[in-house]
Amino acid sequence: MVMDKQSLLIRKAELEQELKNVNRSLEIVDNLEKPFVANVSAYSGHYSMQFKTEEQARKKLREYASKQYFRNGLNYGVYLYKWNENGDKELLETIPMGRKDFEPNLS
């Protein structure tokens, strides 16, 4: 079966879109394996760790919050969120540190 170039390009675009959808689904499954994420936002950068349980993540959150400086940079704030089954993030806790107006970036 020989197809013309236009048909092949359309099929290629369809397959690429299907692959994007599969990759997004795999990303969601991976995040749900360890849905709780503890984050620190500091002058030196943004760092996070994922955990299977909320208890483990809260322990790491408290560790992050105990440090005024993180990796040689001022600790702006720490936060905890959970991945939901639809791929959205649910903010569970925020602790401002070096900035009173600290807002976590969930994008």
N, CA, C and O atoms as a GROMACS GRO file, in nm:
protein
  428
    1MET      N    1   0.084  -0.119   0.000
    1MET     CA    2   0.000   0.000   0.000
    1MET      C    3   0.088   0.124   0.000
    1MET      O    4   0.166   0.146   0.093
    2VAL      N    5   0.076   0.204  -0.103
    2VAL     CA    6   0.155   0.326  -0.115
    2VAL      C    7   0.065   0.445  -0.084
    2VAL      O    8  -0.044   0.457  -0.138
    3MET      N    9   0.113   0.533   0.005
    3MET     CA   10   0.036   0.652   0.042
    3MET      C   11   0.107   0.775  -0.012
    3MET      O   12   0.229   0.774  -0.029
    4ASP      N   13   0.032   0.878  -0.037
    4ASP     CA   14   0.095   1.001  -0.085
    4ASP      C   15   0.156   1.077   0.033
    4ASP      O   16   0.131   1.047   0.149
    5LYS      N   17   0.236   1.173  -0.001
    5LYS     CA   18   0.311   1.248   0.100
    5LYS      C   19   0.218   1.318   0.199
    5LYS      O   20   0.244   1.315   0.319
    6GLN      N   21   0.112   1.378   0.153
    6GLN     CA   22   0.019   1.451   0.241
    6GLN      C   23  -0.045   1.356   0.344
    6GLN      O   24  -0.057   1.391   0.461
    7SER      N   25  -0.084   1.239   0.300
    7SER     CA   26  -0.144   1.141   0.391
    7SER      C   27  -0.043   1.096   0.496
    7SER      O   28  -0.078   1.078   0.612
    8LEU      N   29   0.081   1.078   0.454
    8LEU     CA   30   0.185   1.038   0.549
    8LEU      C   31   0.214   1.148   0.652
    8LEU      O   32   0.236   1.119   0.770
    9LEU      N   33   0.213   1.272   0.607
    9LEU     CA   34   0.236   1.383   0.701
    9LEU      C   35   0.122   1.394   0.802
    9LEU      O   36   0.145   1.423   0.919
   10ILE      N   37   0.000   1.373   0.757
   10ILE     CA   38  -0.116   1.376   0.848
   10ILE      C   39  -0.105   1.262   0.948
   10ILE      O   40  -0.128   1.282   1.068
   11ARG      N   41  -0.070   1.144   0.901
   11ARG     CA   42  -0.055   1.028   0.991
   11ARG      C   43   0.057   1.052   1.092
   11ARG      O   44   0.043   1.017   1.209
   12LYS      N   45   0.166   1.111   1.047
   12LYS     CA   46   0.279   1.143   1.135
   12LYS      C   47   0.234   1.238   1.246
   12LYS      O   48   0.268   1.216   1.363
   13ALA      N   49   0.159   1.342   1.211
   13ALA     CA   50   0.111   1.438   1.311
   13ALA      C   51   0.019   1.369   1.412
   13ALA      O   52   0.025   1.398   1.532
   14GLU      N   53  -0.067   1.279   1.364
   14GLU     CA   54  -0.156   1.204   1.454
   14GLU      C   55  -0.077   1.118   1.551
   14GLU      O   56  -0.108   1.113   1.670
   15LEU      N   57   0.025   1.050   1.501
   15LEU     CA   58   0.108   0.964   1.585
   15LEU      C   59   0.187   1.046   1.689
   15LEU      O   60   0.202   1.005   1.804
   16GLU      N   61   0.237   1.162   1.646
   16GLU     CA   62   0.310   1.249   1.739
   16GLU      C   63   0.219   1.297   1.851
   16GLU      O   64   0.260   1.305   1.967
   17GLN      N   65   0.094   1.330   1.818
   17GLN     CA   66  -0.001   1.373   1.920
   17GLN      C   67  -0.034   1.258   2.015
   17GLN      O   68  -0.044   1.277   2.136
   18GLU      N   69  -0.052   1.140   1.959
   18GLU     CA   70  -0.080   1.022   2.043
   18GLU      C   71   0.037   0.995   2.137
   18GLU      O   72   0.016   0.960   2.254
   19LEU      N   73   0.159   1.010   2.088
   19LEU     CA   74   0.278   0.990   2.171
   19LEU      C   75   0.284   1.093   2.284
   19LEU      O   76   0.321   1.060   2.397
   20LYS      N   77   0.248   1.218   2.255
   20LYS     CA   78   0.244   1.321   2.360
   20LYS      C   79   0.143   1.283   2.468
   20LYS      O   80   0.170   1.300   2.587
   21ASN      N   81   0.029   1.232   2.427
   21ASN     CA   82  -0.074   1.192   2.523
   21ASN      C   83  -0.027   1.075   2.609
   21ASN      O   84  -0.050   1.073   2.730
   22VAL      N   85   0.040   0.978   2.548
   22VAL     CA   86   0.092   0.863   2.623
   22VAL      C   87   0.200   0.910   2.721
   22VAL      O   88   0.201   0.866   2.836
   23ASN      N   89   0.289   0.998   2.677
   23ASN     CA   90   0.393   1.050   2.766
   23ASN      C   91   0.334   1.125   2.884
   23ASN      O   92   0.382   1.113   2.997
   24ARG      N   93   0.229   1.203   2.860
   24ARG     CA   94   0.164   1.277   2.968
   24ARG      C   95   0.100   1.180   3.068
   24ARG      O   96   0.108   1.201   3.189
   25SER      N   97   0.037   1.076   3.018
   25SER     CA   98  -0.023   0.974   3.106
   25SER      C   99   0.084   0.904   3.189
   25SER      O  100   0.063   0.879   3.307
   26LEU      N  101   0.197   0.872   3.128
   26LEU     CA  102   0.307   0.809   3.201
   26LEU      C  103   0.362   0.903   3.309
   26LEU      O  104   0.397   0.858   3.418
   27GLU      N  105   0.370   1.031   3.278
   27GLU     CA  106   0.417   1.130   3.375
   27GLU      C  107   0.323   1.135   3.496
   27GLU      O  108   0.369   1.142   3.610
   28ILE      N  109   0.194   1.130   3.472
   28ILE     CA  110   0.096   1.131   3.582
   28ILE      C  111   0.110   1.005   3.666
   28ILE      O  112   0.109   1.013   3.789
   29VAL      N  113   0.124   0.889   3.601
   29VAL     CA  114   0.141   0.763   3.675
   29VAL      C  115   0.268   0.768   3.760
   29VAL      O  116   0.266   0.727   3.876
   30ASP      N  117   0.377   0.819   3.704
   30ASP     CA  118   0.503   0.831   3.779
   30ASP      C  119   0.484   0.921   3.901
   30ASP      O  120   0.531   0.888   4.010
   31ASN      N  121   0.416   1.034   3.884
   31ASN     CA  122   0.394   1.126   3.995
   31ASN      C  123   0.304   1.067   4.102
   31ASN      O  124   0.320   1.097   4.220
   32LEU      N  125   0.209   0.983   4.062
   32LEU     CA  126   0.119   0.923   4.161
   32LEU      C  127   0.187   0.813   4.242
   32LEU      O  128   0.138   0.775   4.349
   33GLU      N  129   0.300   0.760   4.194
   33GLU     CA  130   0.374   0.662   4.271
   33GLU      C  131   0.432   0.725   4.397
   33GLU      O  132   0.442   0.661   4.501
   34LYS      N  133   0.472   0.851   4.387
   34LYS     CA  134   0.521   0.930   4.501
   34LYS      C  135   0.452   1.067   4.491
   34LYS      O  136   0.511   1.163   4.442
   35PRO      N  137   0.327   1.075   4.540
   35PRO     CA  138   0.247   1.195   4.514
   35PRO      C  139   0.277   1.317   4.603
   35PRO      O  140   0.234   1.428   4.571
   36PHE      N  141   0.349   1.298   4.713
   36PHE     CA  142   0.373   1.409   4.805
   36PHE      C  143   0.509   1.470   4.778
   36PHE      O  144   0.610   1.399   4.772
   37VAL      N  145   0.512   1.603   4.761
   37VAL     CA  146   0.635   1.671   4.721
   37VAL      C  147   0.667   1.783   4.820
   37VAL      O  148   0.586   1.874   4.841
   38ALA      N  149   0.786   1.776   4.880
   38ALA     CA  150   0.836   1.882   4.968
   38ALA      C  151   0.932   1.967   4.885
   38ALA      O  152   1.020   1.915   4.816
   39ASN      N  153   0.916   2.100   4.894
   39ASN     CA  154   0.995   2.192   4.813
   39ASN      C  155   1.059   2.299   4.898
   39ASN      O  156   1.006   2.339   5.002
   40VAL      N  157   1.174   2.346   4.853
   40VAL     CA  158   1.237   2.463   4.913
   40VAL      C  159   1.271   2.558   4.799
   40VAL      O  160   1.324   2.518   4.695
   41SER      N  161   1.240   2.684   4.820
   41SER     CA  162   1.273   2.788   4.723
   41SER      C  163   1.375   2.879   4.789
   41SER      O  164   1.347   2.941   4.892
   42ALA      N  165   1.494   2.888   4.731
   42ALA     CA  166   1.603   2.965   4.790
   42ALA      C  167   1.670   3.048   4.682
   42ALA      O  168   1.648   3.029   4.562
   43TYR      N  169   1.753   3.141   4.727
   43TYR     CA  170   1.828   3.224   4.633
   43TYR      C  171   1.913   3.138   4.540
   43TYR      O  172   1.932   3.172   4.424
   44SER      N  173   1.962   3.025   4.592
   44SER     CA  174   2.048   2.937   4.513
   44SER      C  175   1.972   2.846   4.418
   44SER      O  176   2.033   2.775   4.338
   45GLY      N  177   1.838   2.846   4.426
   45GLY     CA  178   1.759   2.764   4.334
   45GLY      C  179   1.638   2.703   4.400
   45GLY      O  180   1.604   2.734   4.514
   46HIS      N  181   1.574   2.615   4.326
   46HIS     CA  182   1.453   2.546   4.371
   46HIS      C  183   1.485   2.398   4.380
   46HIS      O  184   1.539   2.339   4.287
   47TYR      N  185   1.451   2.338   4.494
   47TYR     CA  186   1.481   2.198   4.516
   47TYR      C  187   1.358   2.126   4.568
   47TYR      O  188   1.277   2.185   4.640
   48SER      N  189   1.341   2.000   4.531
   48SER     CA  190   1.225   1.926   4.577
   48SER      C  191   1.257   1.777   4.585
   48SER      O  192   1.349   1.727   4.521
   49MET      N  193   1.177   1.708   4.666
   49MET     CA  194   1.185   1.562   4.676
   49MET      C  195   1.044   1.507   4.683
   49MET      O  196   0.957   1.566   4.748
   50GLN      N  197   1.021   1.394   4.616
   50GLN     CA  198   0.890   1.329   4.616
   50GLN      C  199   0.891   1.210   4.710
   50GLN      O  200   0.992   1.141   4.725
   51PHE      N  201   0.775   1.187   4.776
   51PHE     CA  202   0.762   1.080   4.875
   51PHE      C  203   0.631   1.006   4.856
   51PHE      O  204   0.535   1.059   4.800
   52LYS      N  205   0.629   0.880   4.903
   52LYS     CA  206   0.508   0.799   4.895
   52LYS      C  207   0.405   0.840   4.998
   52LYS      O  208   0.285   0.831   4.972
   53THR      N  209   0.450   0.886   5.116
   53THR     CA  210   0.356   0.921   5.222
   53THR      C  211   0.367   1.068   5.259
   53THR      O  212   0.472   1.130   5.244
   54GLU      N  213   0.257   1.122   5.307
   54GLU     CA  214   0.255   1.261   5.351
   54GLU      C  215   0.347   1.279   5.472
   54GLU      O  216   0.411   1.384   5.486
   55GLU      N  217   0.353   1.180   5.558
   55GLU     CA  218   0.438   1.188   5.678
   55GLU      C  219   0.585   1.207   5.639
   55GLU      O  220   0.654   1.290   5.698
   56GLN      N  221   0.633   1.129   5.542
   56GLN     CA  222   0.771   1.141   5.497
   56GLN      C  223   0.796   1.281   5.438
   56GLN      O  224   0.900   1.342   5.463
   57ALA      N  225   0.701   1.329   5.360
   57ALA     CA  226   0.717   1.460   5.296
   57ALA      C  227   0.716   1.572   5.401
   57ALA      O  228   0.793   1.667   5.390
   58ARG      N  229   0.631   1.561   5.501
   58ARG     CA  230   0.626   1.663   5.607
   58ARG      C  231   0.756   1.664   5.688
   58ARG      O  232   0.801   1.770   5.733
   59LYS      N  233   0.817   1.548   5.707
   59LYS     CA  234   0.945   1.541   5.777
   59LYS      C  235   1.050   1.620   5.699
   59LYS      O  236   1.126   1.697   5.757
   60LYS      N  237   1.055   1.600   5.568
   60LYS     CA  238   1.150   1.672   5.483
   60LYS      C  239   1.116   1.821   5.480
   60LYS      O  240   1.207   1.905   5.480
   61LEU      N  241   0.987   1.855   5.480
   61LEU     CA  242   0.945   1.995   5.482
   61LEU      C  243   0.998   2.063   5.609
   61LEU      O  244   1.050   2.174   5.603
   62ARG      N  245   0.985   1.996   5.724
   62ARG     CA  246   1.036   2.052   5.850
   62ARG      C  247   1.189   2.068   5.845
   62ARG      O  248   1.244   2.164   5.899
   63GLU      N  249   1.255   1.971   5.780
   63GLU     CA  250   1.401   1.982   5.766
   63GLU      C  251   1.437   2.105   5.682
   63GLU      O  252   1.526   2.181   5.718
   64TYR      N  253   1.367   2.122   5.569
   64TYR     CA  254   1.390   2.240   5.485
   64TYR      C  255   1.363   2.370   5.563
   64TYR      O  256   1.438   2.466   5.551
   65ALA      N  257   1.255   2.370   5.642
   65ALA     CA  258   1.216   2.490   5.716
   65ALA      C  259   1.311   2.523   5.830
   65ALA      O  260   1.312   2.636   5.879
   66SER      N  261   1.391   2.427   5.873
   66SER     CA  262   1.483   2.451   5.984
   66SER      C  263   1.610   2.523   5.939
   66SER      O  264   1.693   2.560   6.022
   67LYS      N  265   1.625   2.544   5.810
   67LYS     CA  266   1.746   2.606   5.757
   67LYS      C  267   1.718   2.746   5.704
   67LYS      O  268   1.635   2.765   5.616
   68GLN      N  269   1.789   2.843   5.761
   68GLN     CA  270   1.773   2.981   5.712
   68GLN      C  271   1.837   2.996   5.575
   68GLN      O  272   1.790   3.072   5.490
   69TYR      N  273   1.946   2.921   5.554
   69TYR     CA  274   2.013   2.921   5.425
   69TYR      C  275   2.011   2.779   5.370
   69TYR      O  276   2.033   2.682   5.444
   70PHE      N  277   1.986   2.767   5.242
   70PHE     CA  278   1.983   2.635   5.178
   70PHE      C  279   2.080   2.638   5.061
   70PHE      O  280   2.065   2.718   4.969
   71ARG      N  281   2.177   2.550   5.065
   71ARG     CA  282   2.283   2.544   4.962
   71ARG      C  283   2.343   2.682   4.936
   71ARG      O  284   2.354   2.727   4.822
   72ASN      N  285   2.380   2.748   5.043
   72ASN     CA  286   2.448   2.879   5.041
   72ASN      C  287   2.362   2.992   4.986
   72ASN      O  288   2.415   3.094   4.943
   73GLY      N  289   2.232   2.976   4.988
   73GLY     CA  290   2.142   3.083   4.944
   73GLY      C  291   2.031   3.101   5.045
   73GLY      O  292   1.988   3.004   5.108
   74LEU      N  293   1.984   3.223   5.061
   74LEU     CA  294   1.876   3.253   5.155
   74LEU      C  295   1.753   3.168   5.122
   74LEU      O  296   1.710   3.162   5.006
   75ASN      N  297   1.698   3.105   5.223
   75ASN     CA  298   1.578   3.022   5.208
   75ASN      C  299   1.457   3.115   5.207
   75ASN      O  300   1.424   3.173   5.309
   76TYR      N  301   1.390   3.129   5.091
   76TYR     CA  302   1.274   3.217   5.078
   76TYR      C  303   1.149   3.156   5.141
   76TYR      O  304   1.068   3.227   5.200
   77GLY      N  305   1.135   3.025   5.128
   77GLY     CA  306   1.018   2.958   5.183
   77GLY      C  307   1.013   2.813   5.140
   77GLY      O  308   1.080   2.771   5.046
   78VAL      N  309   0.930   2.737   5.213
   78VAL     CA  310   0.913   2.595   5.182
   78VAL      C  311   0.765   2.566   5.166
   78VAL      O  312   0.680   2.636   5.221
   79TYR      N  313   0.735   2.461   5.089
   79TYR     CA  314   0.595   2.425   5.071
   79TYR      C  315   0.581   2.278   5.037
   79TYR      O  316   0.675   2.212   4.993
   80LEU      N  317   0.461   2.229   5.060
   80LEU     CA  318   0.428   2.089   5.038
   80LEU      C  319   0.305   2.083   4.949
   80LEU      O  320   0.207   2.153   4.972
   81TYR      N  321   0.311   1.998   4.847
   81TYR     CA  322   0.192   1.977   4.764
   81TYR      C  323   0.177   1.830   4.732
   81TYR      O  324   0.268   1.749   4.753
   82LYS      N  325   0.060   1.797   4.680
   82LYS     CA  326   0.027   1.660   4.643
   82LYS      C  327  -0.018   1.657   4.497
   82LYS      O  328  -0.094   1.743   4.453
   83TRP      N  329   0.030   1.558   4.424
   83TRP     CA  330  -0.017   1.536   4.287
   83TRP      C  331  -0.154   1.469   4.292
   83TRP      O  332  -0.174   1.374   4.368
   84ASN      N  333  -0.248   1.517   4.212
   84ASN     CA  334  -0.380   1.455   4.200
   84ASN      C  335  -0.384   1.367   4.075
   84ASN      O  336  -0.298   1.376   3.988
   85GLU      N  337  -0.486   1.282   4.068
   85GLU     CA  338  -0.496   1.187   3.957
   85GLU      C  339  -0.515   1.254   3.821
   85GLU      O  340  -0.484   1.195   3.718
   86ASN      N  341  -0.565   1.377   3.820
   86ASN     CA  342  -0.584   1.447   3.693
   86ASN      C  343  -0.458   1.524   3.651
   86ASN      O  344  -0.458   1.592   3.548
   87GLY      N  345  -0.350   1.513   3.731
   87GLY     CA  346  -0.224   1.579   3.697
   87GLY      C  347  -0.208   1.717   3.759
   87GLY      O  348  -0.105   1.781   3.741
   88ASP      N  349  -0.309   1.763   3.833
   88ASP     CA  350  -0.300   1.892   3.901
   88ASP      C  351  -0.227   1.877   4.033
   88ASP      O  352  -0.214   1.767   4.086
   89LYS      N  353  -0.179   1.990   4.085
   89LYS     CA  354  -0.112   1.993   4.214
   89LYS      C  355  -0.203   2.057   4.318
   89LYS      O  356  -0.268   2.158   4.290
   90GLU      N  357  -0.208   1.999   4.437
   90GLU     CA  358  -0.288   2.052   4.548
   90GLU      C  359  -0.194   2.099   4.658
   90GLU      O  360  -0.123   2.018   4.718
   91LEU      N  361  -0.192   2.229   4.684
   91LEU     CA  362  -0.106   2.286   4.786
   91LEU      C  363  -0.156   2.244   4.924
   91LEU      O  364  -0.273   2.266   4.956
   92LEU      N  365  -0.068   2.185   5.006
   92LEU     CA  366  -0.106   2.139   5.139
   92LEU      C  367  -0.055   2.232   5.249
   92LEU      O  368  -0.122   2.250   5.350
   93GLU      N  369   0.063   2.290   5.230
   93GLU     CA  370   0.119   2.378   5.333
   93GLU      C  371   0.225   2.469   5.273
   93GLU      O  372   0.298   2.430   5.182
   94THR      N  373   0.233   2.591   5.326
   94THR     CA  374   0.335   2.688   5.288
   94THR      C  375   0.394   2.748   5.414
   94THR      O  376   0.321   2.784   5.506
   95ILE      N  377   0.526   2.759   5.420
   95ILE     CA  378   0.594   2.822   5.532
   95ILE      C  379   0.689   2.928   5.477
   95ILE      O  380   0.796   2.894   5.426
   96PRO      N  381   0.651   3.057   5.485
   96PRO     CA  382   0.742   3.164   5.442
   96PRO      C  383   0.865   3.168   5.532
   96PRO      O  384   0.854   3.149   5.653
   97MET      N  385   0.980   3.193   5.474
   97MET     CA  386   1.104   3.198   5.552
   97MET      C  387   1.169   3.335   5.533
   97MET      O  388   1.142   3.427   5.611
   98GLY      N  389   1.252   3.350   5.433
   98GLY     CA  390   1.328   3.473   5.410
   98GLY      C  391   1.247   3.584   5.345
   98GLY      O  392   1.292   3.698   5.340
   99ARG      N  393   1.128   3.553   5.297
   99ARG     CA  394   1.039   3.653   5.235
   99ARG      C  395   0.902   3.640   5.296
   99ARG      O  396   0.840   3.533   5.291
  100LYS      N  397   0.853   3.748   5.354
  100LYS     CA  398   0.721   3.744   5.418
  100LYS      C  399   0.610   3.724   5.315
  100LYS      O  400   0.507   3.665   5.345
  101ASP      N  401   0.632   3.772   5.194
  101ASP     CA  402   0.531   3.762   5.088
  101ASP      C  403   0.553   3.641   4.999
  101ASP      O  404   0.509   3.639   4.884
  102PHE      N  405   0.621   3.539   5.050
  102PHE     CA  406   0.653   3.420   4.971
  102PHE      C  407   0.527   3.350   4.923
  102PHE      O  408   0.435   3.324   5.001
  103GLU      N  409   0.522   3.321   4.795
  103GLU     CA  410   0.413   3.246   4.732
  103GLU      C  411   0.475   3.132   4.653
  103GLU      O  412   0.562   3.155   4.570
  104PRO      N  413   0.431   3.008   4.677
  104PRO     CA  414   0.488   2.896   4.602
  104PRO      C  415   0.448   2.899   4.455
  104PRO      O  416   0.341   2.948   4.418
  105ASN      N  417   0.536   2.845   4.372
  105ASN     CA  418   0.510   2.837   4.229
  105ASN      C  419   0.468   2.695   4.196
  105ASN      O  420   0.550   2.604   4.196
  106LEU      N  421   0.339   2.676   4.169
  106LEU     CA  422   0.288   2.543   4.139
  106LEU      C  423   0.272   2.516   3.988
  106LEU      O  424   0.211   2.417   3.949
  107SER      N  425   0.326   2.603   3.907
  107SER     CA  426   0.310   2.581   3.762
  107SER      C  427   0.409   2.481   3.708
  107SER      O  428   0.408   2.452   3.588
   0.00000   0.00000   0.00000
